Amino acid sequence: MSPAAERLRYILGEDDDTPTPTLFTEMDTLQHDGDEMEWKESARWVKFEEKVEEGGERWSKPHVSTLTLHSLFELRTCIQTGSVLLDLEGYSLPQIVDDIVDRQVADGLIGPELREKVSFVLLRKHRHQHKKPIHLSLADMGKSNNSPTSRSPHRFPSSASGLHHSTEDLRAKSGSLGRLHPAQSRSMNDISDKPSTDQMKNKFMKKIPRDAEASNVLIGEVDFLDKPFVAFVRLAQATTLGGLTEVPVPTRFLFVLLGPHGKGKSYNEIGRAIATLMVDDLFSDVAYKARDRDDLIAGIDEFLDEVIVLPPGEWDPKIRIEPPKKVPSADMRKSVLNLNELGQVNGTGTAGGPGGGEDEEMPTPHELGEELQFTGRFCGGLWLDIKRKVPWILSDFSQGFHIQSISAVLFIYLGCITNAITFGGLLGDATDNYQGVMESFLGTALAGTVFCLLGGQPLIILSSTGPILIFEKLLYEFCKSNTIDYMELRLWIGLHSCLQCLILVATDASYIIKYITRFTEEGFSSLISFIFISDAIKKMVGSFKYYPINRVFKPDYVTTYRCECIAPDQAAAMAFNVSVPLADDNMTDLVSGSGYNLTGLDWSQLSKKECVKYGGALLGNACKYVPDLALISFILFFGTYSMTVSLKKFKTSRYFPTKLRKLISDFSIFMSIMTFVGLDMLVGLDTPKLIVPTEFQPTRPDRGWVVMPFGKCPWWVYVASAVPALLVTILIFMDQQISAVIVNRKENKLKKGCGYHLDLFWVGILMAVCSFLGLPWYVAATVISIAHIDSLKMESESSAPGEQPQFLGVREQRLTGILVFVLTGVSIFLAPVLQYIPMPVLYGVFLYMGVASLAGIQFWERIKLYLMPAKHQPDFSFLRHVPLRRVHLFTLVQIICLAVLWTLKSTVAAIIFPVMILGLMVVRKMMDLMFSQHDLAWLDDILPEKDKKKEKDGKKKKDNKRTKAAEPESDEEPKSPLPPPVKIPMDTIDLPSAPDPSVSPPTQPPVSHCE
Amino acid sequence: MSPAAERLRYILGEDDDTPTPTLFTEMDTLQHDGDEMEWKESARWVKFEEKVEEGGERWSKPHVSTLTLHSLFELRTCIQTGSVLLDLEGYSLPQIVDDIVDRQVADGLIGPELREKVSFVLLRKHRHQHKKPIHLSLADMGKSNNSPTSRSPHRFPSSASGLHHSTEDLRAKSGSLGRLHPAQSRSMNDISDKPSTDQMKNKFMKKIPRDAEASNVLIGEVDFLDKPFVAFVRLAQATTLGGLTEVPVPTRFLFVLLGPHGKGKSYNEIGRAIATLMVDDLFSDVAYKARDRDDLIAGIDEFLDEVIVLPPGEWDPKIRIEPPKKVPSADMRKSVLNLNELGQVNGTGTAGGPGGGEDEEMPTPHELGEELQFTGRFCGGLWLDIKRKVPWILSDFSQGFHIQSISAVLFIYLGCITNAITFGGLLGDATDNYQGVMESFLGTALAGTVFCLLGGQPLIILSSTGPILIFEKLLYEFCKSNTIDYMELRLWIGLHSCLQCLILVATDASYIIKYITRFTEEGFSSLISFIFISDAIKKMVGSFKYYPINRVFKPDYVTTYRCECIAPDQAAAMAFNVSVPLADDNMTDLVSGSGYNLTGLDWSQLSKKECVKYGGALLGNACKYVPDLALISFILFFGTYSMTVSLKKFKTSRYFPTKLRKLISDFSIFMSIMTFVGLDMLVGLDTPKLIVPTEFQPTRPDRGWVVMPFGKCPWWVYVASAVPALLVTILIFMDQQISAVIVNRKENKLKKGCGYHLDLFWVGILMAVCSFLGLPWYVAATVISIAHIDSLKMESESSAPGEQPQFLGVREQRLTGILVFVLTGVSIFLAPVLQYIPMPVLYGVFLYMGVASLAGIQFWERIKLYLMPAKHQPDFSFLRHVPLRRVHLFTLVQIICLAVLWTLKSTVAAIIFPVMILGLMVVRKMMDLMFSQHDLAWLDDILPEKDKKKEKDGKKKKDNKRTKAAEPESDEEPKSPLPPPVKIPMDTIDLPSAPDPSVSPPTQPPVSHCE
């Protein structure tokens, strides 16, 4: 172990419990302007470097500090040879400067005659780079014409006059401060004791953590020194030293480097080096805890050892490197020091990383947490779920109060009512209006509100789903052909299903979903996304059929296009020429039965519908065409979709401040809808609009609000209904729980835990309630739930400039969900507003939802890989570890599974669709035979019972590698007291590589200015 | 000066004339698989590192090698302590290995007993990472199931059996090669003498320069050594050593590092370090020329001194850094060594770069080259232009044969005919068909062909332009009201204008365009782009007026919509109810004059036009509406535009191989046009189509093909026409020359020089010819010319993996231009094909042209800055040097100028439009008062006469800075014998910073394994 690391371990290990404050570092350089001198801020560091663009008078973008090795070695020498004052009692800058100079004189580093000159220089005023208010900038516009010097607007009248007085004869020889008698100058100290208003007002303050302390780096060239004057000061207490720092942050460290003229650039680099060191997590710890000069040197050595080196021929030093998305944490770097304790080589643990892909961690195994453990007790899971959820009740509401919630509510609300209307319409068709749009709205509102209020995962949105629709359709047909009362049979199926769900809850049956790996999850959610996309497109194509375009229309022959209503008697006569058939039979029945006075009608004044109603015939070549509507529908549909996509992307554009961009991105769907609703109103065409029921009554007049359980069916129906109920139960169970697994994905960083048992409990109860009320059944809707989560994602407001905002998690609360469903419920009263929304706009929203939920699915990324040549493929970690052909094979299997499911879904077999998901899980199980556990760990997750096997596998591989290594070294291997719970033991293989402790110094180290 | 730099200067300075070959470096590591050993390729370098992804069985993306400082120091120690064999005579690997081992034994580095073991290890077979053919991959699909070892498919039967035989008892203790007697093994040498077929077939070869030589790095752990075995070998002659290298490139260098077990990772890093060094331009020179070990050490030291260091806390070493767009050239780095000669500090010249933004070069001043020098001789400029152009005649045609030319021809052709039709139509309207579409086509073809064949800058495309159109319009109106013969007057104006142009040519008047700076250029080209965009949008909006949509149409009331033709007598009776007025007067005249038999007509069967023609009235609420056409036009227009934009962008996407992507991008416009022509045909609606004249005759029957100069006008007209001709001359001169300046922009890297005088000469001659033939006048069209250039841009096929393709220049030739215009000429015969193209598609192309020519204009980038918060602005170099408010002010002035020009353009004043460009130049001159020359140099160019002033300015600043520096140091400043012609002297300021030559070695350098 290197002496440096040993030293560090000693000082850092002492009391690790008090975290050191974050350091803000400012570097000021000495500027000579004629006779005057001032300190000018030239760079600052919170975590990354920001430089003052001299000409541009602005801050550069935050970037990674690229240093030269040279400057680091020079800095090392500076610390070795200069004055190091640790824990200096300092209350004001003049006193601190005095102490520094005293020490230098005492150490014989400078002569006493320079004492005043150095003090004078160090006490010059500091000018900071501030953002100028706009009126000052405008006033400045006309000025600075030709001379670049006129750009430094602040002169100091007092100091200037003093200098002018005493140095009048010297002005010809500019900057010859050497012969100046500073004692005569009135302006010995330019620095005020209190922070100026500029400092206090500086908005940059909010980028600096609250507990931060400052370290000031002062770099200057003077003419009276012949060798560098170096001092490193740590104050005993952080003190605000007047105008020293840009922001009112107390100063803890001070690094001063004054030197003779001509080496400014080199000094500058040394200043950047110490500044970069000061913001380094490890070195700043060292600086806080250093006992003496040697500790600091050890800190620099440790830093040097971890440094990353770029070859000069492969990188242009002028490029400012953008801050990375993620940097290694300080803790990890500190832990390396602790590993050293175990006899490991210093540095190579982390710094050896580049190119050492082998030692990358294996993906963490599929973890579902304790929520899905089989308790073995009656209702054990449910009880745990409730216990887990109760503590969050308050925050479930309080966290909902955020502007983001509004956009989420609007977005999901529109999705929900579109869904309710679509499924309501389809259900109405399928069941002869026993369940129509009205029931759909009411049911959605009821079930959704209850679930969001009491469910285990309130982020899940309940909705009607396709399989349920098909089940209802088949059931109604069965009832009609066997003359069984549909509503009563349905009630009993619902009750049985509810009971079955409760049994599943009581027996903790949800634990089996831990066999649902990424493979199944992604297959399911991709399928649902495809259904959304294809439905949206189908609807759109449908409108081309519904509003056929007259493709042979010639504008010039407009005179020949017409559509006339012909009275029935005439129609009969002209039967050979009728282009539109008579209305369907029952309509004719209706007409003939109602006994209108057909002869008294002015047939030519009738509308199309009326004409058909009264038995007239439509004659003419314009009858079957509807102009413009199909095309405008397409424009609205496609426009809504593309505008939403563009606005979502706008978040990462360069324009406008971050907050505005985020707002635009959050409200993108709302803005697109409003835009295209506006466009639709502007064009004024009769596009199909959203129509919500306005009166609170069942769609079918002959049914009431409550279904009676007995009376209409024979007794055996009550029992036999348990069989179809079983199908419904499987359907609901799978649909619900897979959606829940997707919502609870690790990537979403949910903090309040999941509640699979509680969810299923409420879905069951709601089944029964809905059956009694004759409302549709509801279950978790994958795509809308994902959209819900996406619209509630939180990102950190990044603190240090250049730091990437981190995804923090999701605003987990019940408020948005409840609001969505309450709004759905009152939509009946919102009809006057909602009727302006054209359906194509909503189909556009559907399309967006489908496409957006595909994004970020690894399966989808892997499909894209098929189209990319290997060299253009993104650097996915699974590609680093699994051969491409196996990745492709895995994807292919998934595609085939999906194709099979898609085909099934399109047929009557859709009813066993949820069972097919079980099939997916079986396929996944079989893939264990085709793929190695290693590959599957990267592409998917390991199945639970494979975990142990996996571990064995890992050990085997380890042994294998050991064999390769040909020397066991087992005695040297670190034996951690407890096996790491997540990491696969394979990780430890690369660590045991003890270095040769022999040290060989490079014979020709870089030249140094210090000493 | 450091000793290392001095040494290097000596060896590199010796004979700099023979360039050293490029090095390809391959690193192989020793793999133990049970008892067997083999060398496995683990990384390679052409310029950047490519690593073998162990698990992924693929090459990583090329990336910058990130090294650890540690490994570099260790490497240094290795070279210091190991064997260095320079200029070894080697013809085969076994012999070379023998030599290495002999030397090691001789030096006492290894005992003689290890000789055979080391040789055995070094002669193991090498396995390279090859892309597997697809059938092998498929065959491999089912295999590798659980065991990771099954992934190394190549076993060596011979070697294996040999080992099995001799070590049967040792197999339990795997890999115990120490007790093996290699002499017994038949497989002492696994390496064949000749390169294998795999090697020969390797497609990677084409990425390696022809003259390349290989350097092989061999890294391995063995159990029989107790300290590292290091050898660095340079062969006297590069030799192909069988299967050693992945590709059949002769090996020149060999680096071997074998060491005891347990430190593999560290060895690996050392191997990467030497490999990175070997591909470093400077070090590879040193390696080729090194006389002894110390030269190599000096090379490493110099490398270390230039190295760029990233702090560990700000960068994650696992991130693979993408190769930068540009790396510092080796020459520049070598020149630093020469600067050292002048007493400069080593390294800081370049490596001190990061953060030292001040020493960035000033932008090079506005350079127009000798083409625009005022010769002072009669036709001096024209003569020089011809002399400059003659040598290129052959290549002007030969370079045209390229697939890219096809796409360029198609693109520009479509632009040209659209332009010809648009302007033809407008001219026809303006001149009562004296010049119509036919003349426009013919004139375009004639003028364009002649210009492209003989002009100075064949990349310029001639076309009708707006100002000329307005001039013709005014002229025709003047003639009509004063009953002067239009064609004859026009001929005389043309002749005068031609004469004036020739005078301008003879007097080298084009030299004044050197006052056209970026400001004027960008103002002009932005304006033209805006006109294109606004014209395209106007046309599109126009079609909504031309095909009005019936906005109150209700599908249900289709029966009430009709449009009937009513006979005139009936019409009179129903006058109160006529919705469309009768046709205009002359039509009615025509009808009444022609004496049709109106009574015999079936009025209801007439078309709209016929109805109006025969004096009928159109009655009905459908008459004034045209369904669908406006909307489908919009879809075609917008679709063409967006598809073109998307396909253009496709070039930078990840999908499909580079070549296919480039093809798609090149043909994006063609593909978009084809797609939307196809869509239009599919829909089959009667959209407005491109109509080209099909018969070769003048548009107006009463004019011939040649205009006679005398006869119709009084004599004074022939003289007075010189006055309007002057206006035309200014117009043509400005329009032509600014377009030429834009085309000849430095950024386009044109190599064949420009020909401003020659261009103007031909434009003048063509004026006269066109006037005689009664064809429109032609002048350079900015937007189409830019489009022409853009479609002919060449990029280098990047050689080393990871290197960015460089923009090489433009395919400068005459072929595409000539083809475009010949095609335009024969378009009259292409009418049957062209008539399928809907006009909205062409408007989409227009829009694209306008938008595309805005891209890359700095003015446009600066406008965007208004919308960006400072911290999100891109890192433009002018932003680093000019304060934002001044950038904004500059942009604002440009915007105001443009707004004024735009307003002028929209009024009758458009005729003095070219004069306004002169106004722009005056504004630019006045800006010298508002902005400093420093700011203008960054934002614009310096005006010619300011150049000297600028230099003075620079000197003043320099003095200023000197004053700041307070110490002249003038004796130390490098006095270059000749002042640099391009660089402003300011640059030299930062150089004089001689370092303190004292050296202080760091006391505790990193731990090393070597020694």
Interface residues (C-beta under 8 A of the other chain):
Chain A: S2 P3 A4 Q31 H32 D33 G34 A43 K47 F48 E49 K51 E53 E54 G55 G56 E57 R58 W59 S60 K61 V64 S65 T66 L67 T68 L69 H70 L72 F73 R76 T77 Q80 T81 K131 S137 L138 D140 M141 G142 S144 N145 N146 S147 P148 T149 R151 S174 G175 S176 L177 E221 D223 K227 H261 G262 K263 G264 K265 S266 N268 E269 R272 T276 L277 V279 D280 D281 L282 I297 A298 D301 F303 L304 D305 E306 V307 I308 V309 L310 P311 P312 G313 E314 W315 D316 P317 K318 I319 R320 I321 P323 P324 K326 V327 P328 A330 R333 V345 N346 G347 T348 T350 A351 G352 G353 P354 G355 G356 G357 E358 D359 E360 Y547 I549 N550 R551 V552 F553 K554 P555 D556 Y557 V558 T559 T560 Y561 R562 C563 E564 C565 S604 Q605 L606 S607 K608 K609 C611 L618 A622 C623 Y625 V626 P627 D628 L629 L631 I632 F634 I635 R654 Y655 F656 P657 T658 V683 G684 L685 D686 P801 K864 L867 M868 P869 A870 K871 H872 Q873 P874 D875 L879 R880 H881 V882 P883 L884 R885 R886 L889 L929 M930 F931 S932 Q933 H934 W938 D953 K956 K957 N960 T963 K964 A965 A966 E967 E969 E972 D990 P992 S993 A994 P995 D996 P997 S998 V999 S1000 P1001 P1002 T1003 Q1004 P1005 P1006 V1007 S1008 H1009 C1010 E1011
Chain B: S2 P3 A4 Q31 H32 D33 G34 A43 K47 F48 E49 K51 E53 E54 G55 G56 E57 R58 W59 S60 K61 V64 S65 T66 L67 T68 L69 H70 L72 F73 R76 T77 Q80 K131 K132 S137 L138 D140 M141 G142 S144 N145 N146 S147 P148 T149 S174 G175 S176 L177 E221 D223 H261 G262 K263 G264 K265 S266 N268 E269 R272 T276 L277 V279 D280 D281 L282 I297 A298 D301 F303 L304 D305 E306 V307 I308 V309 L310 P311 P312 G313 E314 W315 D316 P317 K318 I319 R320 I321 P323 P324 K326 V327 P328 A330 R333 V345 N346 G347 T348 T350 A351 G352 G353 P354 G355 G356 G357 E358 E360 Y547 I549 N550 R551 V552 F553 K554 P555 D556 Y557 V558 T559 T560 Y561 R562 C563 E564 C565 S604 Q605 L606 S607 K608 K609 C611 L618 A622 C623 Y625 V626 P627 D628 L629 L631 I632 F634 I635 R654 Y655 F656 P657 T658 V683 G684 L685 D686 P801 K864 L867 M868 P869 A870 K871 H872 Q873 P874 D875 L879 R880 H881 V882 P883 L884 R885 R886 L889 L929 M930 F931 S932 Q933 H934 W938 D953 K956 K957 N960 T963 K964 A965 A966 E967 E969 E972 D990 P992 S993 A994 P995 D996 P997 S998 V999 S1000 P1001 P1002 T1003 Q1004 P1005 P1006 V1007 S1008 H1009 C1010 E1011
